Amino acid sequence: MLPELLESMRVIALPTKTDFRGVTSREIALFKGATGWAEFSPFLEYSPAECVPWLQSMIAAATQAPPKMYQEKIKVNGTIPELNNAAEIEEIVKLFPGVSTFKVKVGADLVADIARLKVIRRLAPEAKLRIDVNGTWSVATAVENLTAIYDQVGSLEYVEQPCATIDELYKLKEMIKFPLLIAGDEIIRKAYDPFAVNLQGAVDILVLKVAPLGGIERAHQIAEHFQLPIVISSALESAVGISYGLKLAASFQDLTFDCGLGTGSLLSKDVANLPIIDGAITVVDVEPQFEDFEVSPERQQWWKNRLLQTIEKSR
């Protein structure tokens, strides 16, 4: 199975419309299997061990039929990078027509974070706001910053991963003085054994990203284990990876929260079109068009070596 998948590998680079956590070009490896195209796209700095779930997800997408799906369209949120220019923020907001929720990257500078949130509140006054800190705040900083955001911007739908560790999240929940829902992402996604993590009293919502968690089946196992409300999100994949994430979302009967699967709008070019219409994306298979996206032979070899190292680590 793996030799055939390796033979089909096509490595591409997709430019982004803005700097997204330091990424301005997203390198991605695509593979053709019995059930269609699949994606392997761990970020370049990830170690082979961190890449193993991404490999498992790619193999599952390429070789296994998707589960029963209950949704034809998935409501998505808009994703706003850490931009500080109001005109740039407005242009990004326009990329997400009809969405009723915006997820805003924050964490580096409180004044800039509040200004960014106020711009979005002005542009979309009826939309719900959620913020993503990527685990960069201490408990004290989280209390101070979240209180300032609550006072100056208003309530948030939830805050995603405000602190890095489970103990910090427990303490934050104890110390915060206003209603606050905490979503856990890295606390599960980067755990050696996510099933061994005790989220009770620290996390209210579970963020599921199909590739970093090892595929649809394992994501379902994690959701069933924790019995928390879920939000399906992405990792800045191409349309191939997003399509697989949409299938994960569609395989749940009850989706309480809009999904973070609209990040394809942040790419300048993509291998297929998954348009956001009235705030939702239709669940479809995609056939990638490679055009001028393919990388140099040297980068192709780099990805082949990376894949082989990940396969070795997975054994």
C-alpha positions, 0 to 999 in steps of 0.5 A: 500500500505505502509503496503505491502511495509513495509513487503517487506523491505530488508536492506543492507550495500554495502562497497565502494572502497574508502572513499566517503565524509566520507562514507565507507559502504552505508546502503540502504533499498529496497522494492518490489512493483507492478512495481518492486524493489525500494530504500529508502536510505537517508544518515544516518544523514538526519532528518525525514523531509529530508527523506520525498522526498526519501520516495515519490520517493521509493513509486513512483518507487515501485508502478507507471509505468515509463514514456515514455523513449527516450533513451536506453543508458545514457552517464555518467561521472566518479566521483572522490572522494577527493583523494590525491594519484595519484595511487589511482586516477588512479585506480578510473579513470579506473573504468569508461571506455570510459567516456568523462567527469569527475566530481571531488570532491573538496573544502577542500584544493586548492593545493590538488584540483589542483593536483587531477585535474592535475592527471585526466587531464594527464590521460584523456587529452581529457575529460571534467572536472567538479567540485563539491564543495557541497556549502562549499566555501564563495564567496571570496574563490570561486573567488580565488580558481576558478581563480587558477584552471582556471589558472593552470588546464584550463577551466571547463565544469561547477562548481557544487554548489560552494557556499551554498546560492542563494545570494552568487551564484549571487555575484560569477557570478558578480565577476568572470572574466572568462567564468563559468557555475554554476550548482545548486544541494543543492540550489534546493534539500535542499529547503523547496519549490524548486519552490519558489527559483529564480535561474535567473542570479545565476544558469545555469544548474540544477542538478536533483537527483531522490530520493532526489527530490521525484521521476521522476514526481516531478523531471520533474515538477522542470525541467519544472518550471526552463527551464534550461539545466539539468544533472541527477545525483545520491546519491550513490545509489545501482543498484536499485536506479541507475536504477530509475535514469537512467529511469529519464534520459531516460525520457528526449528527450534532454540530453546536459550533461553526467549524474552522474549515474556511482557512482555504480562503487565506490561500492566494491559490489552491488546488481546487475550489471550495467556496464559502456560500452563505457561511457554509461549505458543501461537502464534496470530493475534490480532484486537485489541479496542480498547475504551477504549484509543484515544487523543485526536485530538491523540495520533492526529495526533501518531502520524500525523505521526511515521509520515509522518516515518519514511516520509520518513526511510526513502526 
